[in-house]
Amino acid sequence: MIEVILLMMLGNADALTDLQIDIDEQTEKVAELEAEFEELKIEKRDKEIKMNVLFVEYKSWDNKKEFEESGSAMKIYYHNKAIESKDLWRVEFQALKFIDIDYNLLEHDLETAKVLLEKMEGDFEKIEKANSNPDRYTNVSLSLSKNCQTMIEYGLYTNCPTYRELAELFDTTNPTASGHFVDMGYDVKRVGVMDRHWKFYETEDNFDLIMVDPDAPFQSKSIAIEIQASKFTTLSVIGSDNSRSFNQASYTTWENFKQTPNCKKIIVAPDLELIKQAVEYAKNNCNGEIEVLETTVVHQEPTPHNDRNWKDSPALVYQNWLYNAIQNNKELRLGLD
């Protein structure tokens, strides 16, 4: 907190940019953890369903065995099938224990990452308010995320556009004031930027200043568009408040576009059509709509249950059945505890 207060007092644009970079990295980390957690959740659910099926199969074979004569071929057959189902259940149970460990650890990591991201965004807003002009910025900066830059530099497969492509499509800067691009082989890089170069354009009426590969001070004084390395899904297009996306038994997700509440920053997926619209949106003072913005309404169907008595709910009935079944058949757990 002391560090944040000092930054607010000093109005350090470089430090503000560094914090924004950290937020971007943390946002990507949260997105990756969420995707990983959802996959593990599905795996855990599938494993539990498979165990339930095996348990039912075991009981079925075991019950059939009771109606056969001792020593008969059918009794031996049903007994062997019951043992086979029980052994398979044990294998799945052991696998589920490891999944549960990973599940709990990943859930903790995800919650911790979300809390840290929320704190970082809160600190960023505090610094930004202390340093910002009450008027909304109208200049636009366009940059690649650190992941995009790394993949391009090392020749890895990526959908990220290069600065070379972006400069040809969007950059409106004057190289005398805002520096020029040098060819690095894998991409171009801006060099020779004058201090406070944006002042150079203030004498030109209605000039749309768009800077590709911006320097840190200009990025902090512009509507900053950052291109992510991959597509992403968000529960909130504006800011981190996702309460508006939930509606009773459904929720809405948006794809590949997100902005801060004051439109100080916009992140987009590596899609040129979406990037073009984001640039136009920023030039228009963040007014208008993104035409290619995809939304998905996810419906969560409740378990059918007309009785208002919660004790009769299918979920609780199933849990009680499973508990009683395990208690009554403890031999299944031999060698597992």
N, C-alpha and C positions, 0 to 999 in steps of 0.2 A: 504493500500500500504506500509506503514511503517513496518507493521508486516511482509509482504512478503520480503522486503529488508533485514530485520534483519535475517530472516530464511535463505536467500540466503548467507548472510555473515557467519552465524554460521554453515551452512551445517548440520542442525539437522535432522538426519534420522527419528527420532520418529515423529517430526512435519510434515515431508514430508509424512510419512505413514498416519498420522491423516488427512492430507489434501486429500490424495487419498481415504480414507474411506468416507470423506465428499462428494467427487466427485461421488463415487459409489452410495451413498445414493441419491444424487441429480439426478443421471442418472436414477435410479429406479423411483424417483418421477416424472421426466419428462415423462418417459414411461407410468406410470400410468395415468398421466394427459392427455397424448395424446390419450390413449385408451378411457378414460372417455369422452374426448371432441368429439372423433369420434362417440361414441354412442349417445351423446346428439345432434350432428349435424344431424345424421340420424333421431332421434326422432323429431327434429325441422322440417326437410324437410317433413317427413311423415305427421306431423300435418298441415303444410301449404298446402300440396296436398289435404288432407281431407277437409280442409276449402274451397279450390277452388271447389272441387266436390260438396260440400253442397251448395255453392253459385250458381253454375250452376243449380243444382236441384231446388233451390228456384226460380230462374228466369224462369225456364221451367214451373213450376206449376203456377207461377204468370201470365205468358203470356197466358197459357191455360185458366185461369180464365176469362181473358178479352173477350174471344170469346163466353162465355156462357151467357144465359139470367139471368137477376137479379133475385135472389131468387130460381133459379133452383138447383136441387140436385147436379148436376155436378159442378156448380159454387161454392157451399158450400164445396164440396169435394176437389176441386182444391185449394180453399182458405185455408182449414185446412192443406192440404199437404204443402202448401207454408209456413204457420206459423210453422209447424213442422220442416221443413228444416231450417228456420230462427233461431228457438230456438236452434237447434243442432249446427248451425254455431256459435251462441253466446257462447255456452259451450266450443267449441273448441277454440274460440278466447280468452276466459279467460285463458284456459290452456296454450295457446301459449304465453301469456304475462308472465306467470311464467317461462316458458321454456326460453324465451328471456333474462330474468334477470339472470337465471343460466348460460345461454350460454355466455353472456357478461362477467360475473364474472370469469367463467372457462377459457375463452379465455385470459383474463388478467393474471390469475394465471399461465397459460401455458407459455405465452410470458415472464413473469417475471422469471419463473423457468429456461427457456432456456437461458435467458441473464445471470442469476446467474451461471448456469453451464458453459457457455462459459468463463466467467470471472475466475471461479475456475480452469478450464482446462488451461487457459492462465497463471495463477499464478503458477500452478504446473509445466508447461513446463519451466518457467523462473527459478524456484528453481532447477529443475532437471538439466538444462543446467549448472547452477552454481556449482552443486555438482558432476556432472557425469564425468566419464572417457570418453575420446573420443572413446575408443574402446567399441563396443557393448558387453553387458553382455552375458555370455554363460551359467551361472548357472540358474536353473529353480526353482521357488517356486510355490507351489500349495496351495491355501487357499479357504475357504468357505466365502461367503458374510455374513455380519452380520445377514441378514434375515434367511439364511440357518442355521446358528449357533443357532439362537433363536428358530426356529421351532424344530430343533433336540433336543435341551435342554429341551423343554417343551412337547415333545412327540406329536407334531402336525403333521398332514399328510403332507408329502413333498417328492418331487422327488430328493431332494439333497442327494448325497452320504455322508456318515459319514467320519470323519477323519480316523476312524478305517479301512474302506474299501479302502480309498485312500492310506493310508500308506502301506497296503499289496500289492497294485498294482504298486505304483510308487516310494515310498521313497527309496533313496539310501544312506542316511546319516549314519555316524558312531555314535552310541549313546555316545561313549566316549567324542567326541568333540561337537556334535550337540544336545546332550540331548536325553532323552528317553521318551516314552509315558507312561502315567499313566491312568488307567481305571477310568473314572468318572461315570460309570454306563450307562449314556445315550450316551457316546462317549469317545474317548481318548483325552488326552491333552499332548502337549510336555512340558517337564520341564528340568531343569538342562543344559541349553544351555551355552556354554563357549563364552566369548567375542571373536569376530573376528574368529569364529570357521571355517569359510570357508578357512582360511589359511591352515588348517590341510590337505586339499585335494590337495594343489598346487604341492606337490611332486609326485603325482600320474599322470601318463601320460594318456591322453584321458579319464579322468574320468568324467562321466556325473553326475553332482551333482544335484539331485532333492530333494527338501525339502518340505515335507507336513507339514502344520501348522507351517509356518516359523516365526522366530522372526523378529521384525521390521527392524533392520539393514540389515539382509540378504535379506529381501523382497525388500528393496530399492536398493540393489545391484544385483538384479537378474531379469530375465524375469518373471514377476509376473503374474501367471494365477489365476484368481478368478472365482469361480463357482457361478452363480446367482441362485436365488431361483425359477425362472420360465423361460420359453421360452420368447424370445424378438425379435423384428423386428427393423432393423436399415436401414437408407438411405445411410449409409457409413460404409464399412467394416473397413477402415483405417481412424482414426481421426474423426473430426467433419465436414469436408468439404463434403457436399452432392451434390455439383454442378454436379459431374460426373454421378449421378444416374438419372438425368433428361435429357430427349431427346424428344424435341418437345411435342407431345401429350401423352407421356408415362413416367413412372419413374420406377426404379428398387429398390427393397428392398431385403435385405439379412436377413437370419434367424440365430439367436442363436450364432453368433461369431462376435467379434469386437476387434480391436487392435489399440494401439496408433501409430502415424506415425513412431516413432523410435523403435517400437516393444518392448517398455519397459513394457507394460502391455497388457494382453489379457483377455477378459471376455468371458465366454461361458455359455450356458444353462446347466441345470443339466442332461446331457446325457452322459453316460460313453463312448460311442463310439466317440462322439465329443471331450470329455475330453482327451481320448487317442491320438487322432490325434493332438489336441492342444499341448500336451506335446511333441510329436515327432516334430511338427512344431517348437516349441521353442528350442528343442535340436539341430535342424538343423539351428540354427541362423536365424530363421524366413524365411527360404527359402522353396519353394515347395508350394503345394496346400492342402487345406482342402477338402477331397473328399466328405464328407457328408454336405458340406456347401450348403444350399438351397437358391435359388434366385427366385424372382417372378417379372415379368415385368407387371406392372399395366398400362393398356391403358385407357386414358381418351378421350372418344369419343366426339368430338365437336358437338354442335347443328348444324344440316344440314342447310346451308344458303349459297346459291350461289351468292346472290346479294352482291356486295361490299359496298353498301350503309348501313352504320351502323344503320341508322335510321329505316331501315326495318328489322333489326335482330329480330328473334323470341323472344329473351329475352326482348328487349325493347318494342316490340309490346304487349307482355303479361303484362308487368308492366304498360304500359299506359292503357290497357284495364281494369286491375284490379283497377287502380286509378280512372278512369272514372266511373266504375261500383259502387264503394264505394261512390263517390261524388254524383252520381245520385240516390243512395238508402240509404241515411243517416239514414232513420228510422231503419235500421238494427242495428245501433249503440246505439239505445235508451237504456239508463241504463248502457252503457259500458264506457262512457267517465267520 
